Amino acid sequence: MAYNVPNSRMSVYSASSVSLNSPPPSSTNVSRFSLAGTPVTPVNTSTTALSTTANNKTRAAIYDRNLNKTRTAQVSLSAYAFLFSEIVQYTQKRVSGIGDLERRLNTIGYRVGTRVTELLAWRIESSSKVPKREIRLLPALVYIHTQVWKAVFGKPADAIEKSVEKDDEYMIIDNDPPITRHISIPRDMAQLSCSALTAGIVEAVLDGLGFPARVTAHSVPTDTFPQRTTILIKLDPSVIEREDALK
């Protein structure tokens, strides 16, 4: 019984080079997954493995980088704002109200603040011959106002104020917070302050320095600064007692 020769365009093997009575060609000439008539180039697996290994060796892990070399590194503001916007949107879908949203943003900021405290402490100890730990309240607030703000936002805060009514309340004022610069608040959520994340960072730094406090963020817009934000610091009574004892 005779069989028709299959079309060379639809078969793996070419009809011009393969007959029905001849055995299939060896794998060195024709690839089973190549079109007919296409030359096959053997792959040197050893060379590929060596090149991959060399690339992995030249690409250092992020944990192996020198932390002092990233001291002056800057992050794109658009990337910063996009990441923060995604955090707010992700959190907003999983809360039941404005208060719950601010609490979750505060928690995320607290986690950031613990890492910022550790990083800045390491940099100060590695760069200063006589590292100093702040034990007084006002120098600690100035440290947050300048060093922490520069490390996180690339600029210092605009002012530090003390409440005239209560001795345990201080305020750090930022006229134009970078992370909320591109955030638009709906009218039905006008009481929301996305700077609750910043409040969490400040609270974590104060706890790390030994000044426990409750920190909240409040939007105080003005005609000149529509994004003006006040970070309200409510100190723990133990901090006030220690300050009085050190006077």
Secondary structure, 3 states (H helix, E strand, C coil): CCCCCCCCCCCCCCCCCCCCCCCCCCCCCCCCCCCCCCCCCCCCHHHHHHHHHHHHHHCCCHHHCCHHHHCCCCCCHHHHHHHHHHHHHHHHCCCCCHHHHHHHHHHHHHHHHHHHHHHHHHHHHHHCCCCCCCCCHHHHHHHHHHHHHHHHHCCCCCEEEECCCCCCEEEEEECCCHHHCCCCCCHHHCCCCCCHHHHHHHHHHHHHHCCCEEEEEEECCCCCCCCCEEEEEEECHHHHHHHHHHC
